[in-house]
């Protein structure tokens, strides 16, 4: 039943989006949650709850032994993975929002600086890495185009501190359709790939399929860089590859060889 409800939610999003109904994703989530609750497949956990203390995790960093050989390797892996995970998400969402200029994201350095600042702040508070998430495409689908969208979402998350039980009442199969729909939105970008050039098509294909296989945006991008460099090298097109691509591909090969996937 939960799978069928998830598929129903996905169909509902598609229909509402086609008829240009604002908030199609939210409407679907609420509808599936309500139906599941009435069917006894979901537990309503209340509305308002107590805000948990951040004392156990706030500024509880331990820097002892940080620059040992083993930890430097861990830092390198986290840096590479987070950099390309964030960059891939930013470019993908920006493409969907129509913000790219000549295939490039304007002010990418500032975006990554904001991302880095958020990561440090999140670590100080004891959260997981606060990087961009592909779910942001749902905001783009609803019309979000500026940083004001993110600010509004941030205030809504503050409200969720008080309404945590209500948020926990939404089951995973009610939000899953939103991710399926985001996949539909994001895959539309492949029309811009030059599929007639096999040296461009193969790395693009490998990038796309390795993301779900490896369950990692960063690993998918890594496969794209490595395969792009190799294909261009062995087809006599090495001179067309920017030097930075060679460096990044080499770093990924070193990462996989030294630290695994």
C-alpha positions in Angstrom: 0.0 0.0 0.0 2.8 2.5 0.8 4.4 2.0 -2.6 1.0 2.5 -4.3 0.5 5.7 -2.3 3.9 6.9 -3.4 3.0 6.3 -7.0 -0.3 8.0 -6.5 1.5 11.0 -5.0 3.9 11.1 -8.0 1.0 11.0 -10.5 -0.8 13.8 -8.5 2.3 16.0 -8.7 2.6 15.5 -12.5 -1.1 16.3 -13.1 -1.0 19.4 -10.9 2.2 20.6 -12.4 0.8 20.2 -15.9 -2.1 22.4 -14.9 0.3 24.9 -13.4 -1.0 24.6 -9.9 1.3 26.3 -7.4 2.5 24.1 -4.6 1.9 20.9 -6.5 4.6 19.0 -4.5 3.3 20.2 -1.1 -0.3 19.4 -2.0 0.8 15.9 -3.0 2.7 15.4 0.3 -0.2 16.5 2.4 -2.7 14.5 0.4 -0.7 11.2 0.7 0.0 11.9 4.4 -3.8 12.4 5.1 -4.8 9.3 3.1 -2.1 7.2 4.8 -3.2 8.4 8.3 -6.9 7.6 7.5 -5.9 4.1 6.3 -3.9 3.5 9.5 -0.6 3.3 7.6 0.9 6.4 9.4 1.0 7.6 12.9 0.1 11.2 13.8 2.7 12.3 16.3 1.2 15.6 17.4 1.9 19.2 16.5 4.1 21.1 19.0 7.1 19.5 20.7 9.9 20.5 23.0 13.0 21.9 21.3 16.0 19.7 22.1 19.1 21.2 23.6 22.1 21.8 21.4 24.5 21.7 24.4 25.7 18.1 23.8 26.9 19.0 20.3 27.5 22.8 20.3 31.2 23.6 19.8 32.2 20.0 20.9 35.0 19.7 18.3 38.0 17.6 19.1 41.1 18.7 17.2 43.5 16.3 18.9 45.4 14.3 16.4 43.9 16.3 13.5 47.0 16.5 11.4 48.1 12.9 11.7 48.8 11.1 8.4 45.5 9.1 8.6 43.4 12.2 9.4 44.9 14.3 6.6 43.8 11.6 4.2 40.3 11.7 5.7 40.2 15.5 5.3 41.4 15.2 1.7 38.6 12.7 0.9 35.9 14.9 2.6 37.2 18.0 0.8 37.1 16.3 -2.7 33.7 14.7 -2.2 32.0 17.7 -0.7 33.5 20.1 -3.3 32.2 18.2 -6.3 29.0 17.1 -4.5 28.2 20.8 -3.9 29.4 22.0 -7.3 27.3 19.4 -9.1 24.2 20.2 -7.1 24.7 24.0 -7.6 25.2 23.7 -11.4 22.3 21.2 -11.8 19.8 23.3 -9.8 21.0 26.5 -11.5 20.6 24.9 -14.9 17.0 24.0 -14.0 16.4 27.6 -12.8 17.8 29.0 -16.1 20.6 30.8 -14.2 23.6 29.5 -16.2 25.3 31.8 -18.6 27.1 30.1 -21.5 26.9 26.8 -19.6 28.7 28.4 -16.5 27.4 29.4 -13.1 28.0 33.1 -12.4 29.6 34.0 -9.1 30.3 30.3 -8.4 33.2 31.3 -6.0 30.8 33.3 -3.9 28.3 30.4 -3.8 31.0 27.9 -2.7 32.3 30.4 -0.1 28.7 30.6 1.3 28.6 26.8 1.2 31.9 26.6 3.1 30.8 29.1 5.7 27.6 27.1 6.3 29.6 23.8 6.6 31.8 25.4 9.3 28.8 26.8 11.2 26.9 23.5 10.9 29.9 21.7 12.3 30.1 24.1 15.2 26.5 23.4 16.0 27.0 19.6 15.7 25.0 19.0 12.5 25.8 17.0 9.5 27.5 18.8 6.6 25.2 21.6 5.5 25.7 21.5 1.8 23.3 22.2 -1.1 20.8 19.5 -1.7 19.2 18.5 -5.0 15.8 18.8 -3.4 16.2 22.5 -3.9 15.0 21.8 -7.5 11.5 21.5 -6.0 11.7 25.2 -5.0 12.8 26.1 -8.5 9.8 24.1 -9.9 7.6 26.3 -7.7 9.1 29.5 -9.0 12.0 30.1 -6.7 14.8 32.0 -8.5 16.7 34.1 -5.9 18.3 33.9 -2.5 15.0 35.1 -1.0 13.7 31.6 -1.5 16.4 30.1 0.7 15.9 32.8 3.3 12.1 32.0 3.5 12.9 28.2 3.7 15.4 29.0 6.5 12.7 30.7 8.6 10.3 27.8 7.9 13.0 25.4 9.2 13.2 27.6 12.4 9.4 27.0 12.8 10.0 23.3 12.4 12.0 23.4 15.6 8.7 23.9 17.4 6.7 21.7 15.1 9.0 18.7 15.0 6.3 16.2 15.9 4.1 17.5 13.0 7.0 17.2 10.6 7.7 13.7 11.8 4.1 12.7 11.1 4.9 13.0 7.4 6.0 9.5 6.2 8.8 8.8 3.8 6.5 7.5 1.1 4.7 10.8 1.1 7.9 12.8 0.3 9.4 10.2 -2.1 7.2 11.3 -5.0 8.8 14.8 -4.7 12.2 13.2 -5.3 10.9 11.3 -8.3 9.5 14.4 -9.8 12.8 16.3 -9.2 14.5 13.5 -11.1 12.2 14.2 -14.1 13.0 17.9 -13.9 16.8 17.4 -13.7 17.1 14.8 -16.5 15.8 17.3 -19.0 19.2 18.9 -19.0 20.7 15.9 -21.0 19.2 17.4 -24.2 22.1 19.9 -24.2 24.7 17.1 -24.4 26.3 16.5 -27.9 25.2 12.9 -28.2 26.6 12.7 -31.8 30.1 13.0 -30.4 30.9 9.7 -28.8 33.8 11.2 -26.8 31.3 13.6 -25.2 28.4 11.1 -24.9 30.2 8.3 -23.1 31.6 10.4 -20.2 28.2 12.1 -19.8 26.4 8.7 -19.8 28.8 7.3 -17.2 28.4 10.3 -15.0 24.6 10.0 -15.1 24.4 6.2 -14.4 27.2 6.1 -11.7 25.4 8.7 -9.5 22.6 6.3 -8.5 24.9 3.2 -8.7 27.4 4.7 -6.3 24.7 6.6 -4.4 26.9 9.6 -4.7 26.8 12.7 -6.9 30.6 13.2 -6.3 31.5 9.6 -7.4 29.4 10.1 -10.5 31.2 13.3 -11.3 34.5 11.5 -10.6 33.7 8.8 -13.1 32.8 11.6 -15.6 36.2 13.3 -15.2 38.2 10.1 -15.4 36.4 8.7 -18.4 36.4 12.0 -20.2 40.2 12.3 -19.8 40.8 8.7 -20.9 38.4 8.7 -23.8 39.9 12.0 -25.1 43.4 10.6 -24.6 42.9 7.4 -26.5 41.0 9.0 -29.4 43.7 11.5 -30.2 41.8 14.5 -28.7 44.0 15.0 -25.6 44.8 18.6 -26.7 41.1 19.6 -26.5 41.0 18.7 -22.8 41.6 21.7 -20.4 44.6 21.2 -18.1 42.4 21.5 -15.0 40.4 18.4 -16.1 43.6 16.4 -16.2 44.5 17.6 -12.6 41.0 16.8 -11.3 40.9 13.4 -13.0 44.3 12.6 -11.5 43.2 13.6 -8.0 40.1 11.3 -8.3 42.3 8.4 -9.4 44.6 9.0 -6.4 41.6 9.3 -4.1 40.1 6.0 -5.2 43.5 4.2 -5.3 44.5 5.5 -1.8 41.2 5.6 0.1 38.8 3.5 -1.9 35.3 4.5 -3.0 
